[in-house]
Amino acid sequence: MADTQYILPNDIGVSSLDCREAFRLLSPTERLYAHHLSRAAWYGGLAVLLQTSPEAPYIYALLSRLFRAQDPDQLRQHALAEGLTEEEYQAFLVYAAGVYSNMGNYKSFGDTKFVPNLPKDKLGRVILGSKAAQQRPEEVRDLWQTCGDLMFS
């Protein structure tokens, strides 16, 4: 396993922000402005992936395919069937949340890389046996081959 300075702790908090009420209070013009600003932020975020690390866009694409094909509960059942423990699956979710919140596999402060806190072979089994891999086997395999080693280095 990697040095703990490169691992996100499993008890890291994840918060949901409900902005429905605030959005309802906006004028139609303000809503359009907020919409276009969020679209710009989305596309800008994708550019950030390209600037974070060579593997960041591939990690993002791989995680996106996994979570589009299976919701976290379905993926959890699959992961447990592949031999992951509950703690290892939680570590995978924490890693994915870290990638999404930092737009890459480096912490947004201090340029410290973080790696998954579970064995690479176990994560590989989950990815290659996932519903995403069943739907698009070559694409998922190629993404894993491109970024798997780099995720853990």
Residue pairs with C-beta under 8 A, 6 or more apart in sequence:
1 7
1 117
2 115
2 117
2 152
5 112
6 112
6 113
6 114
6 115
7 91
7 114
7 115
7 117
8 94
8 95
8 97
8 98
8 114
8 117
9 94
10 87
10 90
10 91
10 94
10 117
12 94
12 97
12 98
14 97
23 31
23 34
26 34
45 103
46 57
48 103
48 104
49 56
49 57
49 60
49 103
49 104
50 56
50 57
52 102
52 103
52 104
52 105
52 106
53 104
53 105
53 106
53 113
53 150
54 150
55 105
55 146
55 147
55 150
55 151
56 99
56 103
56 104
56 105
56 106
58 143
58 146
58 147
59 99
59 104
59 105
59 147
59 151
60 99
60 100
60 103
60 104
61 143
62 127
62 140
62 143
62 144
62 147
63 96
63 99
63 100
65 132
65 136
65 139
65 140
65 143
66 75
66 127
66 130
66 132
67 75
67 96
68 132
69 130
69 131
69 132
69 135
70 78
70 130
70 131
70 132
72 93
74 131
75 126
75 130
76 89
78 126
78 129
78 130
78 131
79 88
79 89
79 92
79 126
80 86
80 89
82 122
82 125
82 126
82 129
83 122
83 125
84 92
84 118
84 122
84 126
88 117
88 118
88 119
88 122
91 116
91 117
91 118
92 116
92 118
92 123
92 126
94 117
95 114
95 115
95 116
95 117
98 105
98 107
98 114
99 105
101 108
102 108
105 113
105 114
105 115
105 151
106 112
106 113
106 114
107 113
107 114
115 151
115 152
115 153
116 123
116 151
116 152
120 148
120 149
120 151
120 152
123 148
124 144
124 148
127 133
127 140
127 144
127 148
128 140
128 141
128 144
130 140
132 140
133 140
133 141
